[in-house]
Amino acid sequence: MHSGRNRRSALLAILTVSAATFVLEQVGIEGRSVIASEPAVVQVNPDLPADIPAEDIAFLERVSQGFAAVAESVKPSVVYIDAVSKRVELDPQMEEILRRYEFGPARGTGSGAIFDESGYIVTNNHVVADADVIRVTLMDGRRYNAEVVGTDSKTDLAVLRINADRLKAARFGDSDKVRVGHLVLAIGSPFRLGQSVSHGIISAIGRTDVNVDIEYQDWFQTDAAINPGNSGGPLINTRGEIIGINTAIATESGANQGVAFAIPSNIVRDIVGRLKSGNELVRGYLGVGIKQVDPQIASAFGLTSAEGVLVEGVGRDTPADKAGLRPQDIILAVGNRRVKTRERLQHLIARIEPGTNTDLTIWRQGHELILQTLIQAQPTGFTTTGSLQDLRPRSSRRSERDAESIGRMRERRDANPSQSLGGEAGPARIFRGLGFEASTVTPELSKKYDLPDEIINGVLITRVYPTGDAYESGLRPGQVILTANDKQISNIAEFESLLTAEAIRKGIRIRMVWRGAEQFAVLISR
C-alpha cells in the first residue's frame, strides 16, 4: 500500500478477466486505500491440471481447509480494542478533526483474546496503559466498555473484563512444546482491520534483548504478518490453541517485515491467572547476578553442553546467599525444570510464590549439588537488568577485619610506592596470541584507572585488541584479574605461568573486578 499527502494515495489498478478490462476505483476510508470493483464472472474449469497429481491437490486442499477451520474456531474469541485517553492536550483544530472521525483526543488500538467466558480478556499492557476509556468490539459487532482488572508492565500483559454473554473462550496450549518450524496463525486487527488472519511459522524460540522496554522477554519469533493493531492478539497453533500473545515487531518501516515476537502462552497463563484474581502481583527473588553459559564457559567448567547460567555475584543476605550459592556456581535446574537460558531462570524464579522452598541443582567444581533455597519476594525497585553492584554495595563487601588488613597493606605500599605488593610491576606484558596487554597493579595504575581502594593486588588489563580472542572472551581495559582457574593472582608473573597452551585450549576461568563489581570470563583460544 502506498501513502501520500493527507493520508490518501492515488491507486490505479487494471484487472483482466476473460479479456474484459475493469478500471478499479479507490475509496479512502480512515487513511487507508480500499479497492472497489464491479463483480466479474470468472469461468472455473472443473478439470484438474493434468500435470499436478490429484493426491497432491487433495493434500493441499486438506491443509487449506484445516487453516480455515482453525481460524473459524478461534475468531469468535478475538476482540478489537480501542483505548482512549483524555489527558493529552491537543490544539482545537486537531481535536475537531479527531472528533469528526469519532476519535478521542488520543487513541490507541490493539487486539485481545477472550480466555474466560465470564468476560475476561488478555491483551498487551502497552495497548491499554494510561487509557481512560477502553472499548471492546466482538466479532459479531457488539461493543462494550471494558474495565482493567490488572496490568503487568514487566511482561507487557493486561487483563480486561466486559459484561457480556454468549462469549467463546479460547484455549491455551503448552508453549514448552512449541518448536521452530511449527505452523502458526496470527489473528487480530492490523490497521483497525478487525478479524484479520495471517499465517507463518515459528522462526525462533527464546528471543531476548529485543530493543523494547519490557523486562521479561524470552519470546517466540514468527514470520506471520503482524502489524500495528495486532498487539495483544493471539498466535495460534494448528490445534486452535493460543501458544503466544503478539507483542512487538522488528521493523524499519513501521509495518511488518517478517520479524515479530509473541509472549509464550505458559507465561501468559501464569500472569493472567494472577492478575484475574485481583491480588497484587508478587514475584520470587533469588538475589544473584547471572551470565549465560556458552560453549566456552561450558568447556572451562567441565560441562558437556552449554546449558545453565553462571553465577557472577551473590547479594548479601539474599535467598541465594543464605542457601550457600557462590560465584562461579552454575545453576542447572530449578526444582525439576532444567535451566537452558538466563531468561528461563529469571522466569522460573519470578513465578515461584515467595516463602516457598525450592531445590536448585548447581554445578560446582565438577560435581552436581542440590541446594534448598527459600525464595523471597522481589525487593522494591528490583529490575532484571540490575548490575552486580546493586546486589552488594562496595561499602558492605568487606568485613572490619578485611578493612584493617587492607589498611595495613596500603600503608606498606605507600611507604614504598615504587614496588607493588604483588611483586615488581615491570613493563606491560603483551599477549599477542590472545590479543591483550596487562600489568601488575601498582599505586600509579590504581590512581590512573581509579581502582577501588581494596584492589591492591592483581593484574590490570591495559589494552585489548578488538580482533583478538581476549576481546571475544569479554576482557576490557580497566578490569583487574583476581583469580585464574581458582588460583589467587597477585602479579603478572603468576598469571603468565597459568597461560599454558593446554589451559588456553580448555579455557581459563577468570574472576575480575571492574568499577567495583565482580565479573567472570573464560579466556580461551577460538
SEKOLVEX-468990 format. One line per field, with one value per residue (C-alpha): x, y, z; residue in one letter; residue number from 1. Coordinates in steps of 0.5 Angstrom, whole numbers, always signed. Each point is the difference from the previous one (the first is absolute). Layout:
u c(X, ...)
v c(Y, ...)
w c(Z, ...)
residu c(A, ...)
num c(NUM, ...)
This chain:
u c(+0, +3, -2, +1, -3, -6, +1, -3, +3, -1, -1, -2, +0, -2, -3, -1, -5, -3, +3, -4, +3, -2, +3, -1, -1, +3, -4, +3, -2, +4, +6, +0, +0, -6, -1, -8, -2, -6, -1, +3, -2, +6, +0, +2, +3, -3, +6, +6, +7, +3, +7, -2, -1, -7, +2, +5, -6, -4, +5, +1, -8, +0, +5, -3, -7, +4, +2, -7, -3, +5, -1, -7, +0, +4, -2, -6, +5, +4, -2, +2, +2, -1, +4, -2, +4, -3, +6, +4, +0, -1, -2, -7, +1, +3, -6, -5, +3, +0, -7, -2, +2, -2, +7, +1, +6, +5, -2, +4, -3, +2, -3, -1, -3, -5, +2, -6, -7, -2, +3, +8, +5, +7, +4, +6, +2, +2, -7, -4, +6, -3, -7, -6, -5, +1, -5, +0, -3, -2, +0, -8, +1, -3, +4, +2, +3, +6, +3, +7, +1, +7, +7, +7, +5, +6, -4, -4, -6, -7, -7, -6, -8, -6, -7, -3, -3, +1, +7, +5, +7, +6, +4, +8, +5, +6, +5, +6, -2, +1, +6, +3, -4, -7, -5, -4, -6, +0, -7, -1, -2, +6, -1, -7, -2, -3, +0, +6, +3, +8, +4, +7, +5, +4, +6, +4, -1, +3, +1, +2, +4, -6, +1, -6, -2, -2, +4, -2, +0, +2, -4, -2, +2, -5, -1, -7, -2, -1, -1, -2, -7, +2, +3, -4, -3, +1, +6, -4, +3, -3, -5, -3, +3, +4, +7, +2, -2, +2, +4, +5, +3, +7, +0, +3, -7, -5, -3, +1, +7, -1, +3, -5, +0, -5, +0, -1, -6, +3, +2, -7, -4, +4, +0, -7, -3, +4, -3, -7, +0, +1, +5, +7, +5, +6, +6, +5, +7, +7, +5, +5, +4, +0, +3, -2, +4, +3, +4, +7, -3, -2, +6, +4, -4, +0, -8, -1, -6, -1, -6, -1, +2, +7, -1, +4, -2, -4, -3, +1, -6, -4, -3, +6, +5, -4, +0, +7, +1, +6, +3, +2, -5, -4, -8, -2, -7, -6, -4, -1, +1, +6, +3, +2, +1, +1, -7, -3, +3, -3, -7, +0, +3, -5, -6, +1, -4, +4, +1, +1, +6, +3, +5, +6, +4, +7, +7, +6, +7, -2, -6, -7, -3, -7, -1, -7, -2, -5, -3, -2, -4, +4, +2, -3, +3, +3, +2, +3, +5, +3, +8, +4, +1, -8, +1, +6, +2, +7, +0, -3, +4, +6, +0, +3, +6, +1, +0, +5, +4, +0, +1, +7, +2, -2, +5, +5, -1, +0, +7, +3, -4, +5, -2, -7, -2, +0, +7, +4, -5, +5, -3, -6, -1, -2, -4, -1, -2, -6, -1, +1, +5, +1, +4, +0, -4, +4, -1, +1, -5, -5, +0, -1, -5, -4, +0, -4, +4, +0, +3, +8, +2, -2, +1, -2, -3, +3, -1, -5, +1, -7, +1, +3, -2, +0, -5, -5, +1, -2, +6, +1, +5, -1, -2, +4, +1, +0, +0, +1, -2, -2, +7, +2, +3, +5, +4, +1, +5, -4, -6, +5, +2, -7, -1, +3, -3, -4, -3, -2, -3, -4, -2, +3, -5, +1, -3, +1, -3, -2, -3, -1, -4, +3, +0, +1, +3, +3, +7, +0, +3, -5)
v c(+0, +7, +6, +7, +7, +1, -8, -1, -4, +0, -7, -2, -8, -4, -7, -4, -6, -3, +5, +5, +6, +4, +6, +0, +6, +2, +2, +3, -2, +2, +1, -7, -2, -4, -3, -1, -3, -3, -7, -4, -7, -5, -6, -6, -6, -7, -4, +0, +2, -6, +1, +0, -7, +0, -2, +6, +4, -3, +0, +8, +1, -4, +5, +6, -3, -1, +7, +2, -4, +2, +8, -1, -3, +5, +6, +1, +0, +6, +7, +7, +5, +8, +3, +8, +5, +6, +3, +2, +7, +2, +6, +2, -2, -7, -1, +2, -5, -6, +2, -1, -7, -2, +0, +2, +5, -5, -7, -7, -6, -8, -7, -4, -8, -2, -5, -1, +0, +5, +5, +0, +2, +0, +6, +4, +5, +5, -1, +3, +4, +7, -1, +3, -4, -7, -2, -8, -2, -7, -4, +1, +7, +1, +6, +0, +5, -4, +0, -1, -6, +0, +2, -2, +4, -4, -6, +5, -3, +2, -3, +4, -2, +1, -1, -4, -7, -5, +0, -5, -1, -2, -6, +1, -5, -2, +4, -4, -5, +5, -1, +4, -1, -1, +3, +6, +4, +8, +3, +7, +7, +3, +7, -1, -5, -5, -7, -1, -6, -2, -6, -2, -4, +1, +3, -1, -1, +3, +7, +5, +7, +3, +7, +2, +2, -7, -3, -8, -2, -7, +1, -4, +3, -1, +2, +0, +7, +4, +8, +6, -2, -8, +2, -5, -4, -8, -4, -7, -7, -5, -3, +7, +2, +6, -1, +7, +7, +5, +6, +3, +0, +2, +5, +6, +2, -1, -5, -8, -2, -7, +0, +0, -2, -3, -2, -7, -3, -3, +7, +3, -5, +1, +7, +1, -5, +4, +7, -3, -2, +7, -1, +4, -3, -2, -4, -4, +2, -3, +5, -2, +3, -4, -2, -4, -7, +0, -6, +4, +0, -7, -3, +4, -2, -7, -1, -4, +5, +8, +0, +3, +7, +2, +4, +6, +3, -1, +5, +1, -3, -2, -7, -2, +2, -4, -6, +0, +2, +2, +4, -5, -5, -2, +0, -6, -1, +3, -6, -5, +5, +1, +7, +1, +7, +7, +2, -7, +0, +7, -2, -6, +3, +6, -5, -3, +2, +4, -4, -7, -5, -1, -5, +3, -5, +3, -2, +2, -3, -5, -3, +1, +2, +2, +6, +1, +8, +4, +4, +7, +6, +5, +6, +7, +2, -6, -1, -6, +5, +2, +0, -5, +7, +0, -7, +2, +7, +2, +2, -7, -4, -1, -1, +4, -5, +1, +7, +0, -5, +5, +6, -3, -3, +7, +3, -4, +1, +8, -1, -3, +3, -3, -7, -4, -4, -6, +1, +4, +3, +1, +2, -2, -8, -1, -6, +1, -7, +1, +8, +4, +3, +0, +3, -2, +5, +6, +6, +4, -4, +0, +7, +0, -5, +3, -7, -2, +1, -7, -2, +0, -7, -3, +1, +6, +0, +6, -2, -5, -1, +0, -5, -5, -6, +4, +5, -5, -3, +6, +3, +8, +5, +2, -7, -3, -7, -3, -8, -4, -7, +1, +2, +7, +4, +6, +2, -1, -6, -4, +1, -1, -7, -3, +2, -6, -3, -5, +4, +5, -5, -3, +8, +3, +2, +8, +4, +7, +7, +6, +6, -3, -6, -7, -3, -7, -2, -6, +1, -5, +0, -1)
w c(+0, -2, +4, -1, +2, +4, +2, -7, -6, -7, -3, -7, -1, -6, +0, -6, +1, -6, -5, +4, +3, +6, +3, +7, +5, +6, +6, +6, +7, +6, -4, -3, -7, -2, -7, -2, -7, -4, +1, -5, -3, +0, -3, +4, -3, +3, -2, +4, -4, -3, +3, +7, +4, +2, +7, +1, -2, +5, +6, -1, +0, +7, +2, -2, +3, +6, +1, -2, +6, +5, -2, +0, +7, +3, -3, +5, +6, -3, +1, -3, +6, +0, +5, +1, +5, +1, +4, -7, -2, -7, -4, -1, -8, +2, +5, -6, -5, +5, +3, -8, +0, +7, +3, +7, +1, +0, -3, +0, -3, +1, +1, +5, +2, +4, +5, +4, -2, +6, -4, +2, -6, -1, -3, +0, +5, -5, -3, +6, +4, +2, -3, +3, -4, -3, -6, -2, -6, -1, -7, +0, +0, +8, +3, +8, +4, +4, +7, +1, +5, +1, -4, +0, -4, +1, -4, -4, +2, +2, +2, -2, +1, -3, +2, -6, -1, -6, +1, -3, +4, -4, +3, +2, -3, +3, -2, +2, -5, -6, -5, -5, -7, +3, -4, +4, -2, +3, +1, +1, -2, -4, -2, +3, -5, +5, +0, -5, +0, -3, +1, +0, +4, +7, -2, +6, +8, +6, -3, +4, +0, -4, +0, +4, +7, +2, +5, +0, -8, -1, -6, -7, -6, -6, -7, +0, -3, +7, -1, +5, +3, +0, +7, +5, -5, +1, -4, -1, -2, -4, +5, +1, +7, +2, +0, +1, +0, -5, +3, -5, -7, -2, -6, -3, -4, +6, -3, -1, -3, +2, +7, +6, +7, +5, +7, +1, +3, +6, +3, -3, +4, +7, -1, -2, +5, +6, -3, -1, +8, +1, +5, +0, -5, +4, -3, +3, +1, +1, +0, -5, -6, -5, -7, -6, +0, -7, -3, +2, +7, +0, -2, +5, +6, -3, -2, -6, -3, +0, +5, +6, +3, +3, +7, +0, +6, +6, +4, +8, +4, -6, -1, -4, +5, +5, -4, -1, -7, -2, -6, -6, +2, -6, +1, -4, +3, +4, +3, -6, -5, -4, -1, -7, +0, +4, -1, +1, +7, +1, -2, +5, +6, -1, -1, +7, +6, +5, +6, -4, +1, -7, -2, -4, -4, -1, -3, +5, -1, -5, +4, +0, +7, +2, +5, +3, +0, +3, -5, +2, -3, -5, +3, -1, -7, -2, -7, -4, -3, +6, +1, +5, +4, +1, +4, +4, +1, +1, +7, +2, -4, +5, +8, +5, +0, -7, +0, +6, -5, -6, +4, +3, -7, -3, +5, -2, -7, +1, +4, -7, -6, -5, +2, -1, +6, -5, -2, -6, -5, -5, -7, -3, -3, -7, -1, -8, -1, +5, -2, +6, +5, +7, +6, +8, +4, +2, +4, -6, -4, +5, +0, -8, +0, +6, +3, +7, +6, +2, -7, +2, -4, -6, -8, -3, -8, -3, -7, -4, -8, -3, -4, +5, +4, +6, -2, -2, +7, +3, +2, +0, +2, +8, +2, +6, +0, +7, -2, -5, +0, +7, +2, +3, -5, +4, -6, -8, +1, +4, -5, -6, +3, -1, -7, -3, -7, +3, +5, -5, -5, +6, +2, +7, +5, +2, +5, +0, +3, -5, +3, +7, -3, -1, -7, -3, -6, -4, -3, -6, -7, -5)
residu c(M, H, S, G, R, N, R, R, S, A, L, L, A, I, L, T, V, S, A, A, T, F, V, L, E, Q, V, G, I, E, G, R, S, V, I, A, S, E, P, A, V, V, Q, V, N, P, D, L, P, A, D, I, P, A, E, D, I, A, F, L, E, R, V, S, Q, G, F, A, A, V, A, E, S, V, K, P, S, V, V, Y, I, D, A, V, S, K, R, V, E, L, D, P, Q, M, E, E, I, L, R, R, Y, E, F, G, P, A, R, G, T, G, S, G, A, I, F, D, E, S, G, Y, I, V, T, N, N, H, V, V, A, D, A, D, V, I, R, V, T, L, M, D, G, R, R, Y, N, A, E, V, V, G, T, D, S, K, T, D, L, A, V, L, R, I, N, A, D, R, L, K, A, A, R, F, G, D, S, D, K, V, R, V, G, H, L, V, L, A, I, G, S, P, F, R, L, G, Q, S, V, S, H, G, I, I, S, A, I, G, R, T, D, V, N, V, D, I, E, Y, Q, D, W, F, Q, T, D, A, A, I, N, P, G, N, S, G, G, P, L, I, N, T, R, G, E, I, I, G, I, N, T, A, I, A, T, E, S, G, A, N, Q, G, V, A, F, A, I, P, S, N, I, V, R, D, I, V, G, R, L, K, S, G, N, E, L, V, R, G, Y, L, G, V, G, I, K, Q, V, D, P, Q, I, A, S, A, F, G, L, T, S, A, E, G, V, L, V, E, G, V, G, R, D, T, P, A, D, K, A, G, L, R, P, Q, D, I, I, L, A, V, G, N, R, R, V, K, T, R, E, R, L, Q, H, L, I, A, R, I, E, P, G, T, N, T, D, L, T, I, W, R, Q, G, H, E, L, I, L, Q, T, L, I, Q, A, Q, P, T, G, F, T, T, T, G, S, L, Q, D, L, R, P, R, S, S, R, R, S, E, R, D, A, E, S, I, G, R, M, R, E, R, R, D, A, N, P, S, Q, S, L, G, G, E, A, G, P, A, R, I, F, R, G, L, G, F, E, A, S, T, V, T, P, E, L, S, K, K, Y, D, L, P, D, E, I, I, N, G, V, L, I, T, R, V, Y, P, T, G, D, A, Y, E, S, G, L, R, P, G, Q, V, I, L, T, A, N, D, K, Q, I, S, N, I, A, E, F, E, S, L, L, T, A, E, A, I, R, K, G, I, R, I, R, M, V, W, R, G, A, E, Q, F, A, V, L, I, S, R)
num c(1, 2, 3, 4, 5, 6, 7, 8, 9, 10, 11, 12, 13, 14, 15, 16, 17, 18, 19, 20, 21, 22, 23, 24, 25, 26, 27, 28, 29, 30, 31, 32, 33, 34, 35, 36, 37, 38, 39, 40, 41, 42, 43, 44, 45, 46, 47, 48, 49, 50, 51, 52, 53, 54, 55, 56, 57, 58, 59, 60, 61, 62, 63, 64, 65, 66, 67, 68, 69, 70, 71, 72, 73, 74, 75, 76, 77, 78, 79, 80, 81, 82, 83, 84, 85, 86, 87, 88, 89, 90, 91, 92, 93, 94, 95, 96, 97, 98, 99, 100, 101, 102, 103, 104, 105, 106, 107, 108, 109, 110, 111, 112, 113, 114, 115, 116, 117, 118, 119, 120, 121, 122, 123, 124, 125, 126, 127, 128, 129, 130, 131, 132, 133, 134, 135, 136, 137, 138, 139, 140, 141, 142, 143, 144, 145, 146, 147, 148, 149, 150, 151, 152, 153, 154, 155, 156, 157, 158, 159, 160, 161, 162, 163, 164, 165, 166, 167, 168, 169, 170, 171, 172, 173, 174, 175, 176, 177, 178, 179, 180, 181, 182, 183, 184, 185, 186, 187, 188, 189, 190, 191, 192, 193, 194, 195, 196, 197, 198, 199, 200, 201, 202, 203, 204, 205, 206, 207, 208, 209, 210, 211, 212, 213, 214, 215, 216, 217, 218, 219, 220, 221, 222, 223, 224, 225, 226, 227, 228, 229, 230, 231, 232, 233, 234, 235, 236, 237, 238, 239, 240, 241, 242, 243, 244, 245, 246, 247, 248, 249, 250, 251, 252, 253, 254, 255, 256, 257, 258, 259, 260, 261, 262, 263, 264, 265, 266, 267, 268, 269, 270, 271, 272, 273, 274, 275, 276, 277, 278, 279, 280, 281, 282, 283, 284, 285, 286, 287, 288, 289, 290, 291, 292, 293, 294, 295, 296, 297, 298, 299, 300, 301, 302, 303, 304, 305, 306, 307, 308, 309, 310, 311, 312, 313, 314, 315, 316, 317, 318, 319, 320, 321, 322, 323, 324, 325, 326, 327, 328, 329, 330, 331, 332, 333, 334, 335, 336, 337, 338, 339, 340, 341, 342, 343, 344, 345, 346, 347, 348, 349, 350, 351, 352, 353, 354, 355, 356, 357, 358, 359, 360, 361, 362, 363, 364, 365, 366, 367, 368, 369, 370, 371, 372, 373, 374, 375, 376, 377, 378, 379, 380, 381, 382, 383, 384, 385, 386, 387, 388, 389, 390, 391, 392, 393, 394, 395, 396, 397, 398, 399, 400, 401, 402, 403, 404, 405, 406, 407, 408, 409, 410, 411, 412, 413, 414, 415, 416, 417, 418, 419, 420, 421, 422, 423, 424, 425, 426, 427, 428, 429, 430, 431, 432, 433, 434, 435, 436, 437, 438, 439, 440, 441, 442, 443, 444, 445, 446, 447, 448, 449, 450, 451, 452, 453, 454, 455, 456, 457, 458, 459, 460, 461, 462, 463, 464, 465, 466, 467, 468, 469, 470, 471, 472, 473, 474, 475, 476, 477, 478, 479, 480, 481, 482, 483, 484, 485, 486, 487, 488, 489, 490, 491, 492, 493, 494, 495, 496, 497, 498, 499, 500, 501, 502, 503, 504, 505, 506, 507, 508, 509, 510, 511, 512, 513, 514, 515, 516, 517, 518, 519, 520, 521, 522, 523, 524, 525, 526)
